[in-house]
Amino acid sequence: MAQATPKITLSSARDIPFNKLVLSQQNVRKIKASVSIEDLAEDIAHRGLLTSLNVRPEVDAEGKETGIYRIPAGGRRYRALERLVSQKRLAKTAGVPCIVSSGETLEVEDSLAENVQRVGLHPLDQFRAFQTLREQGLGEEEIAARFFVSVATVRQRLRLASVSPRLLDFYAEDEMKLEQIMAFSITNDHVRQEQVWDTISRSHSREPYYIRRLLTETAIRASDRRAVYVGIDVYEAAGGVVMRDLFEQDQGGWLQDPAVLEQLALEKLKVDADAIQEAEGWKWIEVAFDFPYGHTSGLRRFYGEQAEMTEEELARYDATRAEYDKLDGDYAAASEHSESTEQKLEELGAELDRLNDRPYVFDVEEVARGGVFVSLGAGGELKIERGFVRPEDEQQAEVDTPDADGAGSVDFDGGPLVTDGSASSGDQLEDEDEMIKPLPDRLVLDLTAVRTIALRNALANDPVMAFIAVLHAFVLKTFYLYGSDSCLEVTLQSARFSQTEGLADTVWAKEIDQRQEAWGQDLPKDPNDLWAFLIALDEVSRQALFAHCASLAVNAVIEPWNKRTRAVAHADQLARSIGFGMVEAGWTPTTDNYLGRVTKARILQAVREAKGDQPAELIGHLKKTDMAREAERLMTGSDWLPEPLRLVTDSASVEPATVEAGEIADGGTVDAPARDLPAFLTDDIDDVSTSTDEIDERQHLDAAE
């Protein structure tokens, strides 16, 4: 007959006064973790003790119970209760729910079992629990206060709970990582989330940054000039949606409705432009988000004069300047730092700048035929370029036209010209030898040729005046489109590159425009006054103006129909002479300026030259768009340059195979292979099976495309 299995008897539960409880030295938890004792005490005060203590009766030498109970499991709960007792919020004799162990096992075993067999809450359960609390009426701040977390943490958990239920099921089944769910939470569009998951499920790349990139590829950054100009609040009020990343720095997020933003920006630009035209009276005004580089070519530019200070403003300026100079001198002599003094100096400096920054007043007649370009600056500010006159709006100067018979004749005596046909043959009043006739053209030519040679010789012996004469010709060409001519046959051509997008936003183009604007304000408005202005200018300023004008004539562009081999070679000589290089100038390869505009084979070649063979092989399986973006990240700081930007003597002109890790390429150091690679590229490096032949074949196919 089979023996019956003995029944299990559970330990009894009862309330034991707090002052009868003591901690057991056999508790295995020695390291502080999770919620603090203070927070746990507040939680017990709010909702009571949710879990009983595990205790054992203490016995004396004779085996009799002493009335004291040791706690092998539940030490943190005991410490929290102890804190409440010390704060007199709980009585010393208050009953504490306890499970009294029979003592058949060791105390340390009970403590270890309670902690080891406890299963932590799955993060998804916490996300959904927070969501349930909010649905039941608790606000984010109240949830945060009840569970002793920050409001930002609550928002993050609620955002994670709003991800597509299908993706959350994958996460619950460990088919997705928490970092991936965090990346998907950037948008509330469940359909788009699932589309992206289906896409990356068939790809090698499932990294969070790649998920974010796919989710935001059709959106516009909040830092975009149009978004800054319009304002996020206005965009959202018009029904636009902003995607925010609560887990990564997102610089304001992404605007999900580009059409809404575009319409708002256009409407605001038109309103601002109309206000400028109405207030200032310009004949025409052109509006665009951005104008191509060289859009003012062929237009005459005129400048306004800064309004003079009133007597009141002048007195305030003098008083502010005197106060600033005195305070600055006293502070320079002081030995201690003073934050209040520095703040005062900053305030005085701002007042001086405000008084100096007076509006410019333009000539009314010029404004009546001139125009303005209104666009957006790189930072989203309104960019206003005033004072341009189109050729058809120029005043037609009255020019005395000589008679046909006297064309080319010059009277150097200042008297009236007498042409051969001025009198009939029968009415000759004077003898031919007594008539004052214009000098023969050939004689004038010979005389002025002699003067020209003599003047050339004299100018050659006066280098200062020769410099000023050339500068005069340059400035006339650069700043006075319809100005006076120069006797020097020196031409200055400035090529425009409007076909190259983004050129006007480069730091170099902005510096050129700032110099042009500054000199344009300083130069005289009448070109006839230019010579006297240049004579009076100091030598350093003359040289700076000369360099600015000469620089605008540089053209090192290689066009498909005009390779300009010798001109480009001279550009290299010029660059070496002034110590110029594109790396030092700040150029770096990006998706927009190079990597996204070449074939995959070219991208891999660039990465191989900059970083070595292994990084190139590891991104070889990516699609072209993703390959370009990953190559941009890998090549950051590599100082790599494409062939058209390299000087002839650059070491980067060697074949890629000769560049090893650590060697210099394009003036920089090639980092060791696999450095700075993302985790999804460095995992299982030894298992990479792409052979050199396969890569060569892939490059061949890319080149064929």
C-alpha positions in Angstrom: 0.0 0.0 0.0 1.5 3.4 -1.0 2.4 5.7 1.8 0.5 9.0 1.8 2.5 12.2 1.0 2.7 14.3 4.2 0.8 17.5 4.1 2.7 20.9 4.1 2.2 23.1 7.1 2.7 26.8 6.5 4.3 29.0 9.0 1.9 31.0 11.2 1.3 34.7 10.8 0.6 37.1 13.6 1.2 40.7 14.7 4.2 41.2 16.9 4.9 44.5 18.7 7.7 46.5 17.0 9.7 46.7 20.3 9.9 42.9 20.3 11.7 42.7 17.0 15.5 42.8 16.3 17.6 42.3 13.2 19.3 39.0 12.6 22.9 39.0 11.8 22.3 36.3 9.3 20.5 38.6 6.7 22.4 38.1 3.4 21.6 41.7 2.2 24.7 43.8 3.0 24.7 46.3 0.1 22.2 49.1 -0.2 20.1 49.0 -3.4 16.8 50.0 -5.0 14.5 52.4 -3.1 16.0 54.2 -0.1 15.0 53.6 3.5 13.5 57.1 3.6 11.3 56.5 0.5 10.3 53.1 1.7 9.2 54.6 5.1 7.1 57.2 3.3 5.5 54.5 1.1 4.6 52.4 4.3 3.2 55.6 5.8 1.0 56.1 2.7 -0.3 52.6 2.0 0.8 50.4 5.0 3.1 47.4 5.1 2.4 45.3 2.0 4.8 42.4 2.8 5.1 40.7 6.2 8.5 40.3 8.0 10.0 36.8 8.3 10.9 36.2 11.9 12.2 33.5 14.3 11.6 33.4 18.0 14.8 33.9 20.1 15.5 31.1 22.7 17.7 31.0 25.8 20.3 28.4 26.8 17.5 26.1 28.0 15.6 26.4 24.7 12.8 28.6 26.0 11.5 31.6 24.0 12.5 35.0 25.4 9.7 36.9 23.7 12.1 38.6 21.3 12.0 37.8 17.5 14.9 38.0 15.1 14.4 39.1 11.5 16.5 37.1 8.9 14.4 38.4 6.0 12.8 41.9 5.8 15.6 44.1 7.2 14.9 47.1 4.9 11.2 47.0 5.9 12.3 46.9 9.6 14.6 49.9 9.1 11.8 51.9 7.5 9.5 51.0 10.4 12.3 52.0 12.8 12.5 55.4 11.1 8.7 56.0 11.5 9.0 55.1 15.2 11.9 57.5 15.7 9.8 60.2 14.0 7.0 59.4 16.4 4.7 58.6 13.5 4.4 54.9 14.6 4.0 53.6 18.2 6.8 51.4 19.7 4.3 48.8 20.6 2.4 48.9 17.2 1.8 45.4 15.9 3.8 44.4 12.9 2.6 41.6 10.5 5.1 38.8 10.7 5.5 35.2 9.4 6.9 33.2 12.3 9.2 30.4 11.0 9.3 27.0 12.7 13.1 27.0 12.7 13.5 23.8 10.6 15.8 25.7 8.2 18.8 28.0 8.9 18.2 31.8 9.2 20.7 32.6 6.4 18.8 30.1 4.2 15.5 31.9 4.8 17.1 35.3 4.0 18.8 34.0 0.8 15.7 32.3 -0.4 13.5 35.3 0.0 15.9 37.5 -2.1 16.9 34.9 -4.7 13.4 33.6 -5.5 11.9 37.1 -5.8 11.1 37.9 -9.4 11.6 41.5 -10.4 8.8 43.3 -12.2 9.2 43.4 -16.0 9.6 47.0 -17.2 6.6 46.6 -19.5 4.4 45.8 -16.5 5.6 49.0 -14.8 5.0 51.1 -18.0 1.4 49.7 -18.2 0.8 50.2 -14.5 1.7 53.9 -14.8 -0.6 54.2 -17.8 -3.4 52.6 -15.8 -2.9 55.0 -12.9 -3.1 58.0 -15.3 -6.2 56.6 -16.9 -7.7 56.4 -13.4 -7.1 60.1 -12.9 -3.7 60.4 -11.4 -1.5 63.1 -12.9 2.2 62.7 -13.8 3.3 64.7 -10.7 1.2 62.7 -8.3 2.4 59.4 -9.8 6.0 60.6 -9.4 5.4 61.6 -5.8 3.8 58.3 -4.9 6.6 56.2 -6.3 9.5 58.5 -5.5 10.7 59.0 -9.1 11.1 62.2 -11.1 8.3 63.5 -13.3 10.6 63.0 -16.3 10.8 59.3 -15.5 7.0 59.0 -15.3 6.7 60.7 -18.7 9.3 58.3 -20.2 7.5 55.3 -18.8 4.1 56.6 -20.1 5.7 57.3 -23.5 7.1 53.7 -23.7 3.6 52.3 -22.9 2.2 54.2 -25.9 4.3 52.3 -28.4 2.5 50.0 -30.8 1.0 47.0 -28.9 2.5 44.7 -31.5 6.0 45.9 -30.8 5.4 45.8 -27.0 4.4 42.1 -27.4 7.8 41.5 -29.2 9.5 43.3 -26.3 7.6 41.1 -23.7 8.8 38.0 -25.6 12.4 39.3 -25.5 12.4 39.7 -29.3 13.2 43.4 -28.9 15.5 45.3 -26.5 14.4 48.2 -24.2 16.7 50.6 -26.2 14.8 49.7 -29.3 11.4 50.4 -27.7 12.8 53.7 -26.5 13.8 54.6 -30.0 10.3 53.7 -31.4 8.7 55.9 -28.7 9.8 59.0 -30.6 6.6 58.9 -32.6 3.0 58.0 -31.7 2.3 56.7 -35.3 1.8 53.0 -34.7 1.6 52.3 -38.4 4.9 54.0 -39.1 6.5 52.2 -36.1 5.5 48.8 -37.4 6.6 49.7 -41.0 10.1 50.6 -39.6 10.2 47.4 -37.5 9.3 45.3 -40.6 12.1 47.1 -42.5 14.9 46.6 -40.0 13.8 43.0 -39.3 15.1 42.2 -42.7 18.3 44.2 -42.1 21.5 43.7 -40.2 21.2 47.1 -38.6 18.7 47.3 -35.7 20.5 49.8 -33.6 18.4 52.5 -31.8 20.0 55.4 -33.7 19.1 53.7 -37.0 15.5 53.3 -35.9 15.3 57.0 -35.0 16.8 57.9 -38.3 14.1 56.0 -40.2 11.3 57.4 -38.1 12.5 61.0 -38.7 13.8 60.9 -42.3 10.7 62.8 -43.6 10.5 65.2 -40.6 12.2 68.6 -40.1 14.5 69.3 -37.2 13.2 71.9 -34.7 16.5 73.7 -35.2 15.8 74.2 -38.9 15.8 77.9 -39.9 12.1 77.8 -40.9 11.0 76.2 -37.6 13.0 78.7 -35.6 11.5 81.6 -37.6 7.9 80.4 -37.3 8.1 79.2 -33.7 7.1 75.7 -32.5 4.1 77.1 -30.6 2.7 78.7 -33.8 3.3 75.4 -35.7 1.5 73.3 -33.1 -1.4 75.8 -33.0 -1.8 75.3 -36.7 -2.1 71.5 -36.2 1.5 70.5 -36.7 2.9 67.6 -34.8 6.3 67.6 -33.0 8.1 64.3 -32.4 10.1 64.4 -29.2 12.7 62.0 -27.9 12.4 61.7 -24.1 15.5 59.5 -23.9 18.1 61.3 -26.0 19.1 64.9 -26.6 16.9 65.9 -29.6 17.5 69.7 -29.8 13.8 70.5 -29.7 12.6 67.4 -31.6 11.3 66.9 -35.2 8.4 68.6 -37.0 6.3 65.9 -38.6 4.3 68.1 -41.0 6.7 69.8 -43.4 3.9 71.2 -45.6 2.3 73.0 -42.6 5.7 74.5 -41.6 6.5 75.6 -45.2 3.1 77.3 -45.5 3.5 79.1 -42.2 7.0 80.3 -43.0 6.0 81.6 -46.5 3.0 83.5 -45.0 5.1 85.1 -42.3 7.9 86.0 -44.7 5.4 87.7 -47.0 3.9 89.6 -44.1 7.3 90.8 -43.0 8.4 91.7 -46.5 5.2 93.7 -47.2 5.7 95.5 -43.9 9.3 96.5 -44.9 8.2 97.6 -48.4 5.3 99.7 -47.0 7.4 101.3 -44.3 10.5 102.1 -46.3 9.1 102.6 -49.8 11.3 100.3 -51.9 10.3 99.8 -55.6 10.6 96.0 -55.4 11.2 93.3 -52.9 12.1 89.6 -53.4 11.4 86.9 -50.8 12.9 83.4 -50.4 13.9 81.1 -47.7 17.4 81.2 -49.1 19.0 82.9 -52.2 21.7 81.2 -54.2 25.3 82.5 -53.8 25.9 85.5 -56.1 22.2 86.4 -56.4 23.2 90.1 -56.4 25.5 89.8 -59.4 24.8 92.5 -62.0 23.0 94.8 -59.6 24.4 98.1 -58.3 24.6 98.3 -54.6 24.1 101.6 -52.7 24.4 102.1 -49.0 22.6 104.3 -46.4 24.1 106.6 -43.9 23.8 106.0 -40.2 21.5 108.5 -38.5 23.3 111.1 -36.5 22.9 111.1 -32.7 20.6 113.7 -31.2 22.0 116.0 -28.6 20.4 114.0 -25.9 21.8 110.7 -27.3 25.2 112.3 -27.6 25.2 113.5 -24.0 24.1 110.0 -22.8 26.8 108.4 -24.9 29.5 110.6 -23.5 28.3 110.0 -19.9 28.0 106.3 -20.4 31.5 106.1 -22.0 33.0 108.1 -19.1 31.4 105.9 -16.5 32.4 102.7 -18.3 36.1 103.8 -18.7 36.3 104.8 -15.0 34.7 101.6 -13.7 36.9 99.5 -16.1 40.1 101.3 -14.9 39.2 100.9 -11.2 38.3 97.2 -11.7 41.6 96.5 -13.6 43.5 97.9 -10.6 41.5 95.9 -8.1 42.9 92.7 -6.7 39.6 90.9 -6.0 36.9 89.5 -8.4 33.6 91.3 -8.3 30.6 89.8 -10.1 28.5 92.9 -9.6 31.2 95.1 -11.2 31.4 92.8 -14.2 27.6 92.8 -14.5 27.6 96.6 -14.4 30.3 96.8 -17.1 28.3 94.5 -19.3 25.2 96.7 -18.9 27.2 99.8 -19.7 28.7 98.1 -22.8 25.3 97.0 -24.0 24.0 100.6 -23.6 27.0 101.9 -25.7 26.3 99.3 -28.4 22.6 100.3 -28.5 23.6 103.9 -29.0 26.1 103.0 -31.7 23.7 100.7 -33.5 21.6 103.4 -35.1 19.4 102.7 -38.2 20.7 103.5 -41.7 18.9 106.2 -43.7 18.8 105.7 -47.5 18.5 108.3 -50.2 14.8 108.7 -51.1 15.5 108.8 -54.9 17.6 105.6 -54.7 14.9 103.8 -52.6 12.3 104.7 -55.2 14.2 102.6 -57.9 15.9 100.2 -55.5 14.9 96.9 -54.0 15.5 94.5 -51.1 16.2 90.8 -50.7 14.4 89.2 -47.7 15.4 85.7 -46.6 16.2 83.6 -43.5 19.5 83.5 -41.8 21.1 80.2 -40.7 19.8 80.8 -37.2 16.2 81.5 -38.3 16.5 85.3 -38.0 15.2 87.6 -40.7 17.9 88.5 -43.2 17.4 91.8 -45.0 19.7 93.0 -47.8 18.8 96.5 -48.8 19.9 98.8 -51.6 20.1 97.1 -54.9 19.3 98.6 -58.3 18.5 96.7 -61.4 20.1 97.8 -64.7 16.7 98.7 -66.2 16.0 101.0 -63.3 19.1 103.1 -63.6 18.9 106.7 -64.5 20.0 107.3 -68.1 22.7 110.0 -68.1 22.6 112.6 -70.8 25.6 112.2 -73.0 26.7 114.8 -75.6 27.0 113.0 -78.9 29.3 114.6 -81.4 28.2 115.2 -85.0 28.9 112.4 -87.4 31.4 114.4 -89.4 33.3 115.4 -86.3 33.3 112.0 -84.6 36.7 111.2 -83.2 37.9 114.8 -83.4 39.1 116.4 -80.2 39.6 120.1 -79.6 42.4 120.3 -77.0 42.3 124.2 -76.9 38.7 124.2 -75.5 37.4 126.3 -78.4 34.5 125.5 -80.8 35.1 122.7 -83.3 35.0 123.7 -87.0 34.3 120.7 -89.2 35.2 120.4 -92.9 31.5 120.7 -93.8 30.6 123.7 -91.6 30.7 126.2 -94.6 30.0 126.0 -98.3 32.9 126.3 -100.7 31.5 129.6 -102.0 31.2 131.2 -98.5 34.7 130.8 -97.2 35.4 133.9 -95.1 38.9 133.3 -94.1 41.9 131.8 -95.6 42.4 128.1 -94.8 45.6 128.8 -92.8 43.8 131.2 -90.5 41.0 128.7 -89.5 41.2 126.8 -86.1 40.6 123.2 -87.0 40.6 120.2 -84.7 43.8 118.2 -84.3 44.1 115.3 -86.7 43.2 112.0 -85.1 46.6 110.5 -85.9 48.4 113.4 -84.2 46.2 113.0 -81.1 47.0 109.3 -81.1 50.7 109.9 -81.4 50.8 112.5 -78.7 48.8 110.5 -76.2 50.9 107.4 -76.9 54.0 109.4 -75.9 52.2 110.6 -72.8 51.2 107.1 -71.9 54.7 105.8 -72.2 56.0 108.6 -70.1 53.3 108.1 -67.5 54.0 104.3 -67.4 57.7 105.1 -66.7 56.8 107.5 -64.0 54.4 105.1 -62.4 56.9 102.3 -62.5 59.2 104.5 -60.3 56.5 105.2 -57.7 55.4 101.8 -56.3 53.0 103.3 -53.8 51.0 105.2 -56.5 51.1 102.1 -58.7 49.5 100.1 -55.9 46.9 102.8 -55.4 46.2 103.0 -59.2 45.5 99.2 -59.4 43.5 99.3 -56.2 41.4 102.2 -57.7 40.7 100.1 -60.7 39.8 97.1 -58.6 37.5 99.0 -56.3 35.7 100.6 -59.2 35.0 97.2 -60.6 34.0 95.6 -57.3 31.9 98.3 -55.7 30.8 100.7 -58.5 29.0 98.7 -61.2 28.4 101.8 -63.3 31.3 103.9 -62.0 34.0 105.9 -63.7 36.6 104.3 -65.8 40.2 103.9 -64.9 43.2 104.7 -67.2 44.6 101.3 -66.3 43.5 98.5 -68.5 43.2 96.1 -65.6 40.2 93.8 -65.5 38.8 92.1 -62.4 36.3 89.3 -63.1 34.5 87.5 -60.2 32.9 84.2 -61.2 29.5 83.4 -59.6 28.8 79.8 -58.5 25.0 80.0 -58.0 24.6 76.4 -59.1 26.3 75.1 -56.0 23.7 74.8 -53.2 24.5 75.9 -49.7 27.5 77.9 -50.7 26.2 81.1 -49.2 25.8 79.4 -45.8 29.5 78.4 -45.6 31.6 80.3 -43.1 33.9 81.5 -45.9 31.1 83.0 -47.9 29.8 84.8 -44.8 33.2 86.3 -44.0 33.4 87.6 -47.6 30.0 89.1 -47.4 30.8 90.8 -44.1 33.9 92.4 -45.6 32.0 93.5 -48.7 29.4 95.1 -46.5 31.9 96.8 -44.2 33.9 98.3 -47.1 30.7 99.3 -48.9 29.6 101.4 -45.9 33.0 103.1 -45.7 33.7 103.9 -49.4 32.4 107.2 -50.9 29.1 107.0 -52.7 30.4 109.0 -55.8 33.0 107.0 -57.7 34.6 110.3 -58.6 35.6 110.8 -55.0 37.2 107.4 -54.7 40.7 108.5 -55.7 41.0 111.0 -53.0 39.6 108.5 -50.5 42.3 105.9 -51.4 45.0 108.6 -51.2 43.9 109.5 -47.7 43.6 105.8 -46.6 46.3 104.4 -44.3 48.6 101.7 -45.8 47.3 98.8 -43.8 43.7 99.5 -44.8 44.8 99.9 -48.5 46.4 96.5 -48.4 43.3 94.9 -46.8 41.0 96.5 -49.4 43.3 95.4 -52.2 43.4 91.8 -50.8 39.6 91.7 -50.6 39.2 92.9 -54.2 41.9 90.6 -55.6 40.5 87.6 -53.7 37.2 87.9 -55.5 39.0 87.3 -58.8 40.2 83.8 -57.7 38.6 81.0 -59.7 39.9 77.4 -59.2 36.7 75.8 -60.4 37.0 72.7 -62.7 34.1 72.7 -65.1 33.1 69.7 -67.3 33.8 71.7 -70.4 36.8 73.6 -69.2 39.4 71.7 -67.1 41.6 74.8 -66.7 44.6 72.7 -65.9 47.1 75.5 -65.7 44.8 77.8 -63.7 44.2 75.0 -61.2 47.9 74.4 -61.0 48.4 78.1 -60.2 45.7 77.8 -57.5 47.8 75.1 -55.9 50.8 77.3 -56.0 48.8 80.1 -54.4 47.4 77.9 -51.7 50.9 76.6 -50.8 52.3 80.1 -50.7 49.7 81.3 -48.1 49.7 78.0 -46.2 46.1 77.2 -47.2 44.5 73.7 -47.0 40.9 72.6 -46.9 41.4 70.6 -43.7 42.7 73.6 -41.9 39.9 75.7 -43.4 37.4 73.3 -41.7 36.1 71.1 -44.5 35.0 67.6 -43.5 33.3 64.9 -45.7 29.5 64.7 -45.0 26.6 63.0 -46.7 25.5 66.3 -48.3 28.8 67.6 -49.6 30.4 64.3 -50.8 29.5 60.9 -49.5 25.8 61.0 -50.5 26.8 62.2 -54.0 29.1 59.4 -55.1 28.8 55.6 -55.7 29.1 53.0 -53.0 32.4 52.0 -54.4 33.7 55.6 -53.9 32.3 55.7 -50.3 34.1 52.4 -49.4 37.3 53.8 -51.0 37.1 56.9 -48.9 36.6 54.9 -45.7 39.4 52.6 -46.6 41.8 55.5 -47.2 40.7 57.3 -44.0 40.3 54.4 -41.6 41.6 51.2 -43.1 40.2 48.1 -44.7 38.2 46.6 -41.8 35.7 49.5 -41.3 35.1 49.6 -45.0 34.3 45.9 -45.1 32.0 46.1 -42.1 29.7 48.8 -43.8 29.9 47.1 -47.2 26.5 45.4 -46.8 24.6 48.6 -46.1 22.4 50.4 -48.5 23.9 53.5 -50.1 22.1 56.0 -48.0 22.9 54.3 -44.7 26.5 53.6 -45.9 27.0 57.3 -46.6 25.7 58.3 -43.1 27.8 55.6 -41.3 30.8 56.6 -43.4 30.4 60.2 -42.3 30.4 59.2 -38.6 33.4 56.9 -39.1 35.5 59.5 -40.9 34.9 62.3 -38.4 38.3 63.8 -37.5 40.2 61.7 -40.1 41.3 64.8 -42.1 40.5 62.9 -45.3 40.0 64.9 -48.5 38.6 63.9 -52.0 40.9 64.3 -54.9 39.7 67.7 -56.2 40.4 69.3 -52.8 43.9 67.9 -52.3 47.1 69.8 -53.1 49.4 68.1 -55.6 51.9 67.3 -52.8 49.3 65.7 -50.5 50.2 62.3 -49.3 46.6 61.2 -49.8 47.4 61.1 -53.5 49.0 57.7 -53.0 47.1 54.5 -53.8 44.7 53.4 -51.0 46.6 50.1 -50.6 49.7 51.9 -49.4 47.9 53.6 -46.5 48.2 51.6 -43.4 46.7 52.2 -39.9 48.6 55.0 -38.2 50.1 56.5 -41.4 49.5 60.1 -42.4 46.8 60.7 -45.1 45.7 64.2 -46.2 47.6 65.8 -43.4 46.0 63.7 -40.7 46.4 60.3 -39.0 44.5 57.2 -40.1 43.0 55.6 -37.0 43.4 51.9 -36.4 40.7 49.7 -38.0 37.5 49.1 -36.0 37.9 52.2 -33.8 34.7 54.0 -33.0 32.5 51.4 -34.7 29.0 51.0 -33.4 28.1 47.8 -31.5 26.2 46.3 -34.4 29.3 46.5 -36.5 31.8 45.2 -33.9 29.7 42.2 -32.8 31.2 38.9 -34.0 34.0 40.5 -36.0 35.6 37.1 -36.4 32.4 35.8 -38.1 32.5 38.4 -41.0 32.3 36.3 -44.1 32.5 38.9 -46.8 35.5 38.1 -48.9 37.7 40.5 -50.7 36.4 39.1 -54.0 32.8 39.8 -53.0 33.6 43.4 -52.0 35.5 44.0 -55.3 32.5 42.5 -57.2 30.1 44.8 -55.2 32.2 47.8 -56.0 32.3 46.9 -59.7 28.5 46.7 -59.7 28.2 50.1 -57.9 30.5 51.6 -60.5 28.4 50.2 -63.3 25.3 51.9 -61.8 
